[in-house]
Amino acid sequence: MGEDQHSTEMAEKQSCHDLQVEEDQGTAKVAGEDSQQEVDPSSELQYGCFCFRPSWLQIFNHRKFLAFLVGMCQLTYSIITSGYDSSIVSTLQKGFGLTSFDIGGLAACFSVSQAFFGVLIAHKGAHAHKGKWIGVTVIMTGLGCYIYMLPHFLINSYSVLDSYSGNNSATDLCSLEKAATVTGICGGQIANKSLYIALFAIGFIVIGAGTSVMRTLGWSYLDENVSPTISPAYTAYNLSMIGLGTALGFAVGGVAINIYGEWPTKLPDPTLTPESPSWIGAWWVGYAFAGTVCIILAIPLLGMPRHLPNYERYKEKRILQAVGKSRVDKEYGKSFKDLIPAVKELICNLPFLFTVLSLVGHLIVLASVGVFFPKYIETQYGITAGTANIYSGVIVIAGMLIGVILGGWVFKLRELKVLALAKLACISAALSILTAVGFLIARCPSTEIAGINAAYDHKMNISNSIDNSSILLVANLTATCNSNCHCNSVSFKPVCDRNLGKVYFSPCHAGCLSKTRINRGSVLFEECNCLSKTVVSTPAESDNLGQTILGYCPSACKALPAFIAFGVLFSFLVYCSFIPSFQIVIRCVPESQRALALAVQWVFIQFLASTPGPILLGYFIDSACMLWNEDCGSRQFCWIYDNTALAFSLAGAVATMKIFSTVCSGLAWYFLNRDIAKYSAIENENLKSEGNFSAETKVNDEDVSKTRITVNGLASLEYYPYIEYESNV
């Protein structure tokens, strides 16, 4: 008997050694007897397409190459759908006459498409060849990008009123004669608006369907082909690609909107610059780039095999590490009739449910703040849109690097168990509540605009409250100094009185009677009655000609560095919560339901976070608006916000959602602990009924039930229910 036990121990050691060699070298061999047998070249376990699977291609049949492709797809998707789309919103609105409601509707098309197709494709693809499904949907995403950019090539020219153009620049000035009424603009300004909206919607629907699969089948495909001990590192890698893509999206958007929209066929007027309100940037460049990259990435993805080497070994290891109900592996069929019972079982899995809800709370904040983040920085700290995009990218990538990369490798080195991951997710969520205070501490005073939140007579400053601002907006834009100027049809073109730090709605509202063309095609406004003979100039180089400039007054607020610090901390804690939460999601469900679990998680995120989040936060932000841009009697977007009200709106929204996430993370932690104890007792009883043995259960320092089992007095093993097995047999 001693010899048998010794032989068993030697066999186990040899098996573990073989597995380690396979994991390090990525070979397609199996342990034991099969270690000398190569995989059948005709099978779907080798890299290639159809019957073309030569041996020299098998260098790509490795988990690292798969991880590279998945990561690059995640990076491209995140660039185009996270940071870039937020950077070009104002350009799309001006170029195609889209309202904020139109933009919100397009965002809803994207979110609903991701949720709907994500579940259907994930459920069907989970039992099929995941690599080919992923490759086809990457091509679909590329085509969606091309569809989305079609309106740029269909429109003859962007018909935005260029207030800096020489043809209509006279409307900037104070005119003592009433200007002629312009007719016909509302009905024919953009004749094909409905067509453009339809193309944008179709493009977003196709992009949404394609990108949803990568976060369901893609993550499941990668996870099942790597060892569960290093899976957190791959999760961190994917999340880092998403975070990096968001940061690059802001950066690429900042570059694209500084390129003239009709480039290379036309050049801009010398007086038109990226700082001009009428500027249209090259928004379509990013979609052309992303579409091409997707088509290129799809080619190697289509060659991936159904399973990579060591898949069966990793599957057995995951079964041993399964948690709670994930041990009850109900193999649902491959038809859609099994979708409803499969989803029902997932919803009844309370650790899964509350972990997903905690992610919803986090992603409501990310989805909504992400849309308005560049605009918030631009408004609150008085910087340009391009600079705001850069700061947004810096905040996102800095927090991501610390929270995802460092955190992911710590999880790998410490090999944290599922309860430890749940505890970490809860603590990170609780700490992130405090970052909402950053919006309140690092804020700046609102811009003073004559007739809106400041008086024309320089003797009285009006409170920045929303109520007072609304009253002044209606009544006080006209004053004695501009009452004869007929400025009602003049568009917003702010003028700064540097001496007083006050902004006027336009040169006309400042009472400016004349202008002079100066160097570099710039314009100098003079004889401004409201400014008492002070010269108003553009650009800043001509400040020596007077004490005032065209544009907003320079901000003296120094709170931006503090806001960046709070933003990095906020981003770090959010991403630090993601890794353990995603790991819990895929560890507390059966093997056959992992792809579906990721899809259901994605549905929750899209319907409960990505779709309503921007709408709700947009409502609160709109309530802080002091000056609206109106076209044909309807509001489009906001020019000036009450900074204090804006900061309180964002802080309140962030704090509320973070509290919700903390509560859900705590409940997930509680139910995980309960399930571990419950299934531990059940399996101990089952084991007792099968043999003569004794079992002693205790809780170790990691809060994981640990049982030493002795069978027939001959063998013992360390048994972690739903966590791990350590065999001494």
C-alpha positions, 0 to 999 in steps of 0.5 A: 500500500505504501508503494501505491501511495508513493507511486500516486504522489510521483504521478501527481508531481509529474503531472504538475510538472508537465502542466507547467512546461505546457503553460510556459512553452504553449505547446499542443501536447498533453501530459502522461501518455499523450505527451508524445502525441502531436495534435491531429493537423486536420483538427480545429486545434491548430492555427489557420483557415480551412485546410491551410494549417501549415506547421510554420503558422503554429507559432501564432497558436498561442495564448499570448498572440490571442491576448494581443489580438483581443487587446488591440480590438479592445483598444480600437473599440475603446478609442472610437466609442469611449473618448473619441465620440465625446470629443466630437459631439459639438462638431457633429451638432454644428455640422449637421444641425443635431440637437442634444436630443439627437445625440442622446438618441444616437447614443441610445441606439449604440447601447441598445444594440450592444445589449440586444446583440450581445446576449443573442450572439454570446448565447449562440457563439458560446457553443460554437467556434468563438474565434470565427464569431469574433473575427466576423464581428470585428469586420462588422465593427469596421463596416459600421465605422465606414457607415457612420462617416458616410454623412461627411461625404454626402453633404455638399458643404457645412452650412454653419453660419461663420461669424468670422467670415468676411461675407457676414462679419458685419453682423458682429457690430453695433448697427444703428439701422435695424437689420433685415429679417432673414427668412427661410433658414429654419426650413432649408438650412440642412435639407438632408438632416433625416438622412444623416441621422439615419446613417448615424443611427445605422452606423452606431447599431452595427458598431454596437453589435460588433463591439458587444461580442468582444466583451462577451465571447472575446473575454470568455474565449481568452479566459478559457484558454489560459490558466485560472491562476494567471487569468486576473493578469489577462483581465487587467490587460484587457481593462488596461487596453480599454482605459488606454483606448479611452485616453487615446480617444480623447487625444485623437479627438483633440487632434482631429477637431483641430483639423479643418473638417473639409480637408483636404478638398478645401482650406479654411478661411484665414479668419477661421480658427479652431477657437472660432465658434463656427469651426468644424473639425475633421470628425470623420478621420477617427472613424476612417482609421478605426474601420481600417484597423478593424478589418486588418485585425479580423484577418488573423482572428479568423485563423484562431482554432476552436481551442488553444493548447492545454484547454482541457487541462485549464478547464479541469483546473477551473472546475476545481476552483469554481465558486458556489453555484458555479459547481452546479454546471448545468449544460444547457443546450445550444438552441435559443429555447434554453436562453430564458432558463439560463438567464433565470439561473444567472439572475437567481445567482445572488453573488453574480447579481449583486456584483453586476449591479455594483459594476452598473453603479461604477459604469453609470458614473463612467458612462455619464461623466465620460460624455461630459468630462472634457466639457466640464473641464473646459467650462470649469477651468476656462481652457480650450476643448483640445486642451480639455481633451488632453487633460481628460486623457491624462486623468484616465490613463494615469488612474488606469495604469495604477489601478489596473496594471499594478493591481492586476499583477498584485492579484496574480502574485498574491493569488487572491481567492474569491472572498478576498476579491469581493472584499477588495471590490467593496473597500475600493467602492467605499473609498471612491465615495470620498472622491466626489468631494473633489468636484466641490473642492476643486471648482472655480467661480463662474464667468461674469457675463454682462446681463446674465450674471453680472450687471452692465453698470459695473456697480452690482454683481449678480449672484451666480445662482441658477434662478437669478441667471434665468431672470437676467438672461431674459431681461438684461442683455440690452443696456443703455450703451447698446440699446440702439444696436439691434443685436437680437440676431447676433450670435454668441461671440464673447468679448472680454473687458480685461480691466473688470474681468467681465464678458459681453455677449458679443461685440454688438452687445459691447457697443462696438461700432467699427473693426479693423483687419490686422496681421494674420487675418485677425480683426480688431474691434473698436469704439465700444460704447459699453467699454468706455472707449476701450479697445477690444482686440483679437487675438491676444497678440494685439493686447497692447492696443487696448486693455480688452480682448475678444473671447473669454477673460483669462481665468485666475482660478488655480484649482485645476491641479487639485482637480487632476489629482482627485480625478486620478484617484477617482479613476484609480479606485474605479479601475481597482474595483473592476478587476476583482468584480469581473473575476467574481462574475466569471468565477461564480457561474458554471463553465457552460454559462460564462459567455452568457454571464458576460453577456447578461452583465453587458445587458445590465450595464448597457440598459441600466448604466450606459443608456440612462446614465448620460441622459440623467446626468445631462439633465442635472447639467442642463439645470446649471446652464445660464446661457443657451444656444437657440435655433428657430426657437428651440434649445440646442446646447449650453454656452455658459454654466453656473460652475457652482451648481455644475460642481454640486450636480456632478458631486451628487451624482457621483456620490449617489452611484458610488454608495449604491456600488458599495452596498451591492459589493457588500451584499455580493461579499455576504452571499459569496460567504454564505454560499461557500458555507452552504455548499461546503456542508452539502459536499461534506455530507456527500463525501461521508456517504461514499466512504469511511472517513473523517472531516474537520472543517475550519476557517483559515486566515483568508476566510475560506472554509478549509476541510481536511478529509481522511479516507479509510485512514489511508489518505488525506487532502486539503479541500477548499470548497469552491476555491481550490483543491490541494491533494496529499493523496 
